[in-house]
Structures are given as C-alpha cells and as structure tokens.
Amino acid sequence: MYKHSVGSPRHKAASSLYDPYNEYSFVALNKRRRGETERRNSEKLENRYSAPPVKKIYVKANGDPRSKRPKLFIWRQWQTPTLAGFRAEVAPYVGLDSASAIYDINGRRILSEDEIKDFGTYYILGDEELLMF
C-alpha cells in the first residue's frame, strides 16, 4: 500500500487528473465561451457613473454685515438645475420666505447658474434692494 504526502509530485499529478480546469478561473472560461473581451475602463460598472454635480457655496441673507460668517450651502445641481430652483431651495436656508435675486460679494447680480462658482460667497435677496454693510 502506497501513501502519498500532500506535497509530493505524485499528489499534484493525481489532483490535476481529476480537475482539468485547475489552472483556470470559471469566470474567465465563461467569458471566453461567450466571446467577451476585457472591458474598457469607461464600460466597467464602478466607472460608469461619475459623481453628481454639486457646488459648495457660502450664502448670506441680504442685510447681513460682512463680519457675519456666511453659511455653507451644498447645491445639488442634479436636483435643482435651474437658477430659479436654486433660489427657491436656498431662501429657507438663510431665513427668507422666497428669493428674488442673487448677488456675489462684489455686488454683481447673478443671472445664470454658470456664474455661481465653487466656494464663492453670495447674497440672497428677498423683495428688497441689495444692502451690503
């Protein structure tokens, strides 16, 4: 009676007789059978979706002094892509019922959502005129 140890060459030869796919991954074999090739990075699921567009901006209500610290607001552009939607979303955040206009820190009126820059400071106006202290 012959006993073979696990590390002996005879054991390795015997195990490969019973498992012809010992060297291969079943995933790779199935991909080869279906004719699939390696996917490009843009086609891989983890790289398919980019991060949703957001802008981090600082906002202050109209009439707040310059010495008062502005609040950080995260604008999720994929939820409210228009400037009107942004005004409606940011007004309650600074304590206003509604917002009619947005001005930057230099007093220039914002007319397009493209003019809003990351980490910029903006004044949110209700129905009053711009008051900067």
PASE-904011 format. One record per atom (N, C-alpha, C, O, CB): x, y, z. Coordinates in pm, whole numbers, plus 32768, in hexadecimal, padded with zeros to 4 digits. Glycine has a CB too. Example, Ala and Ser with C-alpha at 12.3 -4.5 7.8 and 13.67 -1.06 7.14 Angstrom:
85277DC7830C 84CE7E3E830C 85287EB6830C 85907EB4834E 846B7E418389 85057F1F82C4 85577F9682CA 850A80038313 853D80728324 85807FC4823C 
//
This chain:
80527F8C8000 800080008000 8059807C8000 80B380898052 7FA17FFE8077 803D80DA7FA1 808D81527F96 803F81C87FCE 7FCA81DB7FAF 80B6816C7F04 808382168020 804782928054 80978306801C 811283078021 8046829480F1 804F83697FE7 809283DF7FAF 807884568009 8007846D8035 806183FC7F1E 80E0849F8023 80CD851A8072 809285868018 8098857D7F9D 8155854980B2 805A85EC8057 80168655800B 807786A17FB3 805286C87F44 7FCF86B58069 80F086B87FDF 814F87077F92 819D86B97F2A 81F086F47EE5 81AE87487FEE 8186863A7F1D 81D585EA7EC0 81AB86067E30 8139862A7E17 81C785547EDF 820885F57DD0 81E6860B7D43 817B85AB7D12 812D85CE7CB8 826185FD7CED 817685357D4A 811284D47D1F 808585047D43 802784EB7CF8 812E844A7D5F 807685497DB5 7FF4857C7DDF 7FC685EB7D81 7F5085F27D5F 7FFA85B17E70 802286417D56 7FFE86AD7CFA 7FD086747C75 7F6F86A67C3A 8074870C7CE5 8013860F7C45 7FEC85D27BC6 7F6585907BD2 7F1385977B76 8055856C7B98 7F4C85517C42 7ECC850C7C55 7E5A85707C5E 7DEE85567C29 7ED084B57CD3 7E7085E37CA0 7E0386447CAF 7DE286877C2A 7D6F86AB7C13 7E2786AD7D17 7E4586997BD2 7E2986D87B52 7DDD867B7AF4 7D9C86A97A97 7EAB87067B11 7DE685F77B0D 7D99859B7ABB 7D0485A97AD5 7CB385987A79 7DC5850B7AD5 7CDF85C87B4C 7C5285D17B6F 7C19865E7B5E 7B9F866E7B5B 7C3E85A57BFD 7C6F86C37B52 7C41874D7B43 7C86878B7ACB 7CEE87CC7ADA 7C5C879F7BC4 7C4D877A7A53 7C9187AE79DC 7C95884879D9 7CE68880798F 7C4C877B795F 7C40888C7A25 7C3C891E7A23 7C80895A7A9E 7C5D89C77ACA 7BAB894F7A1A 7CDF89117AD5 7D24893D7B4E 7D6C89C27B3A 7D758A117B98 7D8788D37B7B 7D9D89DC7AC4 7DEA8A557AA9 7D938ACB7A7F 7DC58B3B7A75 7E508A387A3D 7D138AB57A66 7CBE8B1C7A2B 7C518B497A8C 7C268AFE7AE4 7C7F8AEA79AB 7C278BC27A79 7BB58BF77AC3 7B378BD87A73 7B368BE679F9 7BC38C917ADD 7ACD8BAE7AB7 7A518B927A70 7A168C117A33 79D38C0B79CC 79EB8B527ACF 7A2E8C837A70 79FF8D027A38 7A468D1C79B3 7A068D437951 7A198D777A9B 7ACA8D0679B0 7B158D1B7934 7AE98CB878C9 7AE08CDD7854 7BAB8D0D794D 7ACE8C3B78EE 7AA08BD8788D 7A198BFE7852 7A058BF277D9 7A978B4D78CF 79BD8C2B78A5 793A8C537873 79428CCE781A 78FB8CD677B6 78DC8C6E78E7 79968D2C783C 79A78DA277E7 79E08D7B7760 79B58DAF76F8 7A028E0A782B 7A418D207760 7A7C8CF276E3 7A148CA8768F 7A108CB87615 7AF58C9876FE 79C18C5876CF 79598C0C7688 78F48C6B7647 78C68C5275D8 79128BAA76E8 78D18CD7768D 78708D377657 78AE8D9A75F6 78678DE775B5 782D8D8376C8 79308D9A75EC 79748DF57591 79888E8075CB 799E8EDF7580 79278DFF7512 79808E8C764E 79948F0F768C 7A298F2B7699 7A798ED276B3 794F8F157716 7A4B8FAA7688 7AD58FD4769A 7ADC902E7715 7A76904E7752 7B0B901E761B 7B5390577737 7B6590B177AA 7B219137778C 7B32916F771F 7BFD90C677C9 7AD6916977EB 7A8D91E677D8 7AEA925D77EB 7B4B92597837 7A1791F07838 7AC892C977A2 7B10934677B6 7AEA9380783D 7A84935A7877 7AF193AB7743 7B3A93DC7870 7B1E941878F3 7A98945F78F6 7A52945A795B 7B8C947A7917 7A7294A07889 79F394EA7887 797B948C7888 790C94B578AB 79EC9545780E 798E940E7860 792093AE785D 790F936278DF 78A9932078F3 7934934D77EC 797193697937 7967932079B5 790193647A0E 78F693DF7A10 79F0931879FB 78B793157A57 784993487AA7 787793AE7B0E 783394127B24 780392D67AED 78E993967B4D 791493F47BB4 794194797B7A 794894DC7BC4 798593B87C05 796194807AF9 798C94FC7ABA 792195387A60 793895A07A21 7A0A94E47A6A 78AE94F87A58 7848952379FA 780895A77A23 77EB95FC79CF 77DE94B979EB 77F195B77AA3 77AA962E7AD2 780B968C7B18 785096667B76 773896077B31 781097077AE8 7864976A7B2A 781697A67B9F 779D97957BAA 789297D87AC7 785B97EB7BF3 781B98287C66 77B798927C38 77D298D97BD7 788498677CC5 7745989D7C79 76E399007C50 7719998D7C66 776599A47CC5 765F98ED7C9C 76F499EB7C10 772A9A727C1C 76F39ABA7C98 76799AC57CAA 770A9AC37B9F 774D9AEA7CEA 77299B3B7D5F 77899BB17D67 77FB9BA97D38 772D9AE67DE3 77599C1D7DA2 77AE9C917DBC 77A09CB57E4F 77319CBA7E85 77889D0A7D61 78109CCC7E8E 78119CF97F19 78259D8F7F18 788C9DC17EEA 78829CB07F6D 77C39DD67F4B 77C99E697F4A 77A59E9D7FD4 77659E598023 776B9EA47EDD 77CE9F187FED 77AB9F5C8069 773E9FC1804B 7748A00C7FEA 78289FA180A9 76D79FC4809E 7665A01D8087 764AA0708104 765FA0448175 75E79FCC805F 7619A0EB80EB 75F1A1458155 756EA186812C 7555A19A80B5 765EA1B18172 751BA1A5818D 74A0A1EE8170 74C2A2808155 7528A2B28185 7439A1E181E5 746EA2C38109 7482A35080EB 747DA39F816E 7426A38681C2 7418A3838086 74D8A3FC817E 74DDA44E81F6 7538A4188262 7554A45F82C3 7454A45D822D 7567A39E8254 75C7A36982B5 764BA3B482A8 7679A3CB8238 75DCA2CF82A2 7688A3DA8317 7708A422830D 7776A3C882D6 776FA34E82E0 7731A4598397 77DBA407829C 784BA3BA8264 7894A36C82D0 78D2A30582B4 78ACA417821C 788EA39E834B 78D4A35983B8 788DA2D883E2 78CCA281841F 78E0A3B68430 780DA2CB83C1 77C5A25083E4 77F3A1DF8388 7801A1F0830F 772BA26583D8 780AA17083C5 783DA0FC837A 77CEA0C28322 7760A0A88353 7873A09083DA 77E9A0AC82A0 7783A0708248 77739FDB8264 77CB9F9A829D 77A9A08581B4 76FF9FA5823B 76E29F17824D 770C9ECA81D1 76FE9EF98160 764B9F018269 77419E5381E7 77669DFC8177 76E89DB58145 76A09D778193 77D39D9481A1 76D09DC080C3 765C9D818085 768E9D268016 76E19D4E7FC5 75F89DEC804C 765D9CAC8013 76839C4D7FAA 76119C477F45 75A49C167F63 76A29BBF7FE4 762C9C7A7ECD 75C69C7E7E64 75D49C017E0F 76389BED7DCA 75D59CFF7E0B 756F9BAC7E17 756C9B317DC6 752C9B537D40 74B29B587D33 751D9ABE7E0F 75809B6B7CDD 75519B9A7C5B 74FD9B327C13 74AD9B567BBC 75C69BC27C05 750D9AB57C33 74BD9A4E7BF2 742F9A4E7C27 73D69A187BE5 74FC99C47C06 74169A8B7C9C 738E9A947CD0 73499B147CA2 72D59B117C7A 738F9A8E7D69 73909B837CA7 73599C047C7C 73BA9C457C1B 740F9C947C46 733D9C617CF7 73B19C267B9A 74159C587B3B 74039CEA7B13 74619D267ADE 74119C047AC1 738E9D267B2A 73779DAF7AFD 73949E127B6D 73969DEE7BE3 72E79DC07ACB 73A99E8F7B46 73C29EF87BA8 73469F157BFC 73529F317C73 73F09F787B62 72D19F0D7BC0 72549F227C0B 72429EB57C74 72199ED27CE5 71DB9F257BAB 72609E3A7C52 72589DCD7CB2 72BE9DDD7D22 72A39DBD7D95 726D9D487C6C 73349E0E7CFE 739B9E277D63 736F9E937DC4 73829E867E3D 741F9E4F7D1F 73349F007D90 73039F6C7DE8 72989F377E48 72989F5A7EBE 72C99FE17D95 723E9EE37E15 71D59EAB7E6B 720E9E4E7ED6 71D89E457F44 716E9E5F7E15 727A9E0A7EB5 72B79DAD7F14 730B9DF37F7E 730F9DC87FF1 730C9D487ECA 734D9E607F58 73A99EA37FB5 73649F0A800E 73989F2A8078 74189EE67F66 72F09F3D7FE6 72AB9FA58035 728C9F7780C3 72AE9FC08121 722A9FCD7FEF 724C9F0580D9 72329EDB8164 72B29EBF81B4 72B29EC7822F 71DB9E608165 731D9E9F816F 739B9E8081B1 73D59EFB81F7 74149EEF8260 74009E49814C 73BF9F7281BB 73F29FEE81F9 7386A0388245 739FA0A58279 742CA049818E 730DA000824E 72A3A03C829D 7244A0968251 7203A0EB828D 72DFA089830A 723AA08681CE 71DEA0D5817C 716BA07E814C 7178A0048140 7228A1148103 70F8A0BF8132 7086A07580FC 709CA0528069 70809FE3803D 7005A0C6810B 70CFA0B4801E 70EDA09E7F91 7164A0F57F6B 7182A1577FAE 7071A0BE7F36 71A6A0D07F00 721AA11B7ED0 71FEA14D7E44 71D2A1017DED 729BA0C47ED2 7217A1CE7E2E 71FEA2077DAA 727FA21A7D5A 727BA21E7CDF 71B7A28B7DB7 72F0A2267D9E 736EA23E7D59 73E2A20A7DAC 73D7A1F37E24 7380A2D57D3B 7453A1F87D67 74CFA1CC7DA7 753EA22A7D78 754AA2477D01 74F1A1367D84 758EA2597DD8 75FFA2B17DB9 767EA2737DF1 767BA22D7E57 75E9A33F7DF4 76EEA28D7DAD 776DA25D7DE2 77A2A2C07E4A 7760A3257E66 77D5A2487D71 7814A2A77E81 784CA2F87EED 7872A3847EBE 787EA3E07F10 78C6A2B27F29 7885A3967E3C 78A9A4197E05 782FA4697DDA 783FA4DA7DAB 7905A4077D8F 77B7A4347DEA 773DA47D7DC7 770EA4667D38 76B6A4AE7D09 7753A50D7DDC 7746A4057CF3 771DA3E77C69 76ADA3807C6C 76B7A31A7CB0 7796A3B47C14 7643A39B7C21 75D0A3407C1F 75F0A2C17BD1 762FA2C67B68 7555A3867BE3 75C4A2517C05 75D7A1CE7BC5 755EA1B57B6C 74EDA1B17B9C 75EAA15B7C2F 7576A1A37AEA 750AA1907A8A 7503A1027A53 749FA0DC7A16 751AA1F17A18 756AA0B47A69 756FA02C7A34 75AB9FCF7A9E 75FE9FF97AEF 75C1A02579B0 75819F527A9B 75B99EF27AFB 764C9ED57AE1 76929EA47B39 756A9E717AF7 767B9EF37A68 77099EDF7A48 77629F457A8D 77DA9F2D7A9B 771D9EE679B1 772A9FB57AB7 7778A01E7AF9 77949FFD7B8C 77E8A03D7BCA 772FA0A37AF0 77519F9A7BC2 77679F737C4D 77DF9F167C52 77E19EAC7C13 76E79F2E7C8A 78439F3E7C9E 78C19EF47CA6 78CB9EAC7D2C 78919ED67D90 79399F527C93 79169E3F7D2C 792E9DF47DA7 79729E4D7E10 79CE9E987DF0 79859D787D8B 79449E447E8A 79799E8A7EFE 79719F227EF2 79B99F697F38 7A089E627F14 791A9F557E9B 79019FE47E93 789DA00D7EFD 78549FBA7F33 78CFA00A7E08 789AA0907F1C 783BA0C57F7E 77D2A1167F35 77F3A1697EE0 7883A11B7FEA 7752A0FF7F56 76E3A13F7F0F 767CA1727F72 7663A1357FDA 76A3A0DD7EAC 7640A1E57F4F 75D3A21E7F9C 754FA1F47F5D 753FA1FB7EE3 75DDA2BA7FA3 74F2A1C77FAF 746EA19D7F81 740BA20B7FA7 7402A230801C 7444A1127FBE 73C1A23F7F44 7363A2AD7F5A 72D5A27C7F53 72B3A2237F05 737AA31B7EF5 7281A2B97FA7 71F1A2A47F9F 71B9A3087F3B 71E5A30C7EC8 71ABA2B2802C 7159A3597F65 711EA3BE7F0D 715BA4487F21 712BA4A97EE7 7089A3C67F22 71C3A4547F71 7201A4D57F8F 7278A4EE7F34 729EA4997EE4 722CA4DC8021 72B3A5667F40 732BA5877EF4 73A5A5527F3D 739FA5307FB3 7336A6217EDD 7414A54D7EF5 7490A5197F2E 74C7A5787F97 74DAA5EE7F7D 74F8A5027EC0 74E0A545800E 751CA590807B 759BA54780A5 7595A4D980DC 74B9A59F80F4 760DA585808C 768CA54780B2 76CFA5A0811A 76E4A6178102 76EAA5338036 76EFA568818D 7730A5B481F9 77C0A58B8206 7807A5C0825C 76E7A5A0827D 
//
